[in-house]
Amino acid sequence: MPDINVSRPIPLNDHLCFSLYATSRAIQKLYHDGLSANGLTYPQYLVLVALYEYKELTVKKLGALLSLDSGTLTPLLKRLEKENLVIRERSKSDERVVNVHLTDTGIKKRESVNDLPKIMIEKSGFTDEEWNTLETLSKKMFKNITD
């Protein structure tokens, strides 16, 4: 465990939370041009990525995957549905459950922004090992903080 002296304030540049926040904003900015050229916001992109991978998800499962509550996810899905990128359908076996999947247009839109992660990986300057380590540690930290 890092040695943190709580008797004195930690300088801004030594706050991991700031580093992660700034990095997250930089990643979203990097993605912005490719996404806006395709009429997508970053949260919409994440929905398309998840649905492309899983084919169909319940709204509840999609929210859990993306760490979004229903108050944020529902308007996002409504807009994507209005743009003919997703379809929301009530489950035949349980009307309380809403399933979501991509339309053909949604699949094409997802594929049109497929190169964005590659651009980020290249700009990072990381080796494969560094990239994999960062991804593993990031996922571990997220899991530990949210459990």
HELIX and SHEET records of a PDB file:
HELIX    1   1 LEU A   12  ASP A   14  5                                   3    
HELIX    2   2 LEU A   16  ALA A   37  1                                  22    
HELIX    3   3 TYR A   42  TYR A   54  1                                  13    
HELIX    4   4 VAL A   59  LEU A   66  1                                   8    
HELIX    5   5 SER A   70  LYS A   82  1                                  13    
HELIX    6   6 ASP A  104  SER A  112  1                                   9    
HELIX    7   7 LEU A  116  SER A  124  1                                   9    
HELIX    8   8 ASP A  128  THR A  146  1                                  19    
SHEET    1   A 3 GLU A  56  THR A  58  0                                        
SHEET    2   A 3 VAL A  98  LEU A 102 -1                                        
SHEET    3   A 3 VAL A  86  ARG A  90 -1                                        
END                                                                             
